[in-house]
Amino acid sequence: MAFFACHARDIAMINFIDKILSRVPSAKKCGNSEKSILYRTINSNIISLLCDTKGVPDSSLHTSTTIVMLSENIEGIVHDFLWMCRCCSSAIDIVDTFNAMHVTGILASKCSYVLSLYDPDYHMEQTTIHSIFPDEKTIHVSQKCILTLTYSELVYVLTNVQAYWNVLVKLDTTKACSLLVLCMTRFGYLCSHQLPEKILDDLQEREDIGTNTRLFVASKLCCRHFIKTFVCMGRDISIYHNSDLLTHKIMSPHQTLTFVVDLITIASTKLPAHIHPAIESCFAKIQKNKYISKKKRIRRSCVILSRRLRCDCGTFLSKDSVNAAWDSPPEKSQTT
């Protein structure tokens, strides 16, 4: 099963969007023991696979088992990365100054990279930005295949794509998702291997492995920067994919005022079920203040009316005139 096909027309990418992006976030948090064990096993298998084959595909039983495991769990890994891990959690909860979101995002990138090597449904070797968005020349900052970019080139490409991400997502969600997956796949390669300085070509974003081989690994800061960018872009495309287009209706000022008053009345008199206690308490205080204010306005109106009546009675009517009015018969109205 290929959930990360590169071409926008491939049915595999459509399946990926339908199965991954359509899964809305729930209240359940990532990090239970069974899932942690599963993800550790997947990561260990990826490390073992890459160390054994040196990135060269083979057909051994271990390789086949690992690929099947990745294919069966890639949906859950990406979903947990986007929605089930708290992005704001402390980065020291897990060793190497990563939090659960960082670790899950790195694992998702590694899975995409390994599947691009071993899954026959992947055809991403020659994919460039131009081939995905040929008419969007503002993001054509590199003519190289995305899966051959160096670290600095990938940063440059991702920075430009991120700047126009809102436009790209609305232009074609499937192609935007393909582009994001390709960037994650390339990052999965960069964070899975010990690489020479011509690939990890940023001195501040690499760490020496401490040998005389002149090989480097991506720094922890580098990994955190990439993963934070991926989760923001992934959430943005997921929200847009699941959103509904609202039709706009032009209303007159009177209709607008009536509409707003009606909504305020509904909101102030009827609260939704299972509302948070703090919000319910806030609404209760608002209603109480409105009731007190209304009583004060009524009392003030009564006082003003009473004073006006007393003033009128004292000016135009005396006790004798009132009695005479009651004693005398009513006058008939004259008609002309």
Residue pairs with C-beta under 8 A, 6 or more apart in sequence:
1 12
1 71
1 72
1 121
2 10
2 12
2 71
2 115
2 119
2 121
2 122
3 12
3 15
3 16
3 19
3 20
3 71
3 74
3 75
4 12
4 13
4 16
4 74
4 112
4 115
4 116
4 122
4 181
4 185
5 11
5 12
5 13
5 16
5 121
5 122
5 123
5 178
6 13
6 122
6 123
6 124
6 127
6 178
6 181
6 182
7 13
7 123
7 127
7 178
8 132
8 172
8 174
8 175
8 178
12 121
13 174
13 177
13 178
14 174
16 177
16 181
17 173
17 174
17 177
17 241
19 75
20 75
20 78
20 79
20 82
20 238
21 177
21 237
21 238
21 241
21 242
22 241
22 242
23 75
23 79
23 83
24 83
24 242
25 82
25 83
25 84
26 83
26 84
28 84
29 84
29 85
29 86
30 80
30 84
30 85
30 100
30 104
31 85
31 100
35 76
35 80
38 73
39 77
39 103
39 104
39 107
41 69
42 69
42 70
42 73
42 77
42 107
42 111
43 107
43 110
45 62
45 65
45 66
45 69
46 66
46 70
46 110
46 111
46 114
46 192
47 192
48 62
48 66
49 62
49 63
49 66
49 114
50 114
50 192
50 193
52 62
53 63
55 117
55 193
57 63
57 117
57 118
63 118
66 114
67 114
67 115
67 118
67 119
70 111
70 114
70 115
71 115
71 119
73 111
74 108
74 111
74 112
74 115
77 104
77 107
77 108
77 111
78 108
78 234
80 104
81 101
81 104
81 105
81 107
81 108
81 230
81 231
81 234
82 231
82 234
82 235
82 238
83 235
83 238
85 99
85 100
85 101
85 104
86 99
86 100
86 101
87 101
87 228
87 231
89 99
89 100
89 101
90 99
91 97
91 98
91 99
91 102
91 224
93 99
93 100
94 100
94 102
94 103
96 220
97 220
97 224
98 106
98 220
98 223
98 224
101 227
101 231
102 223
102 224
102 227
105 226
105 227
105 230
105 231
106 188
106 191
106 223
106 227
108 184
109 184
109 185
109 187
109 188
109 191
109 226
109 227
109 230
110 188
110 191
110 192
111 188
112 181
112 184
112 185
112 188
113 185
113 186
113 188
113 189
113 192
114 188
115 122
116 122
116 124
116 147
116 185
124 146
124 147
124 182
124 185
125 145
125 147
126 145
127 145
127 146
127 147
127 178
127 182
128 142
128 143
128 144
128 145
128 146
129 139
129 140
129 141
129 142
129 146
129 157
129 161
129 179
130 140
130 143
132 175
132 178
132 179
132 182
133 139
133 168
133 171
133 172
133 175
133 179
136 164
136 167
136 168
136 171
138 160
138 164
139 157
139 160
139 161
139 164
139 168
141 156
141 157
141 160
142 149
142 153
142 156
142 157
144 153
146 154
146 157
146 179
146 182
146 183
146 185
146 186
147 182
147 185
147 186
147 189
149 157
149 186
150 198
150 199
150 200
150 201
151 190
151 199
151 200
151 201
151 202
151 205
151 206
151 218
151 222
152 201
152 202
154 183
154 186
154 187
154 190
155 202
157 183
158 183
158 226
158 229
161 168
161 179
161 183
162 229
162 233
165 176
165 233
165 236
166 236
168 175
168 176
168 179
169 176
169 236
169 237
169 240
170 240
173 237
173 240
173 241
176 237
177 237
180 230
180 233
180 234
180 237
183 230
184 230
187 226
187 230
190 199
190 200
190 218
191 217
191 218
191 223
191 226
193 217
194 209
194 213
194 215
194 216
194 217
195 215
195 216
195 217
196 214
196 215
196 216
197 206
197 214
197 216
200 206
200 216
200 217
200 218
202 222
204 219
205 218
205 219
205 221
205 222
206 216
206 217
206 218
206 219
206 222
207 216
207 217
207 218
207 219
208 216
209 215
209 216
209 217
251 259
268 283
268 286
268 287
268 290
271 279
271 280
271 283
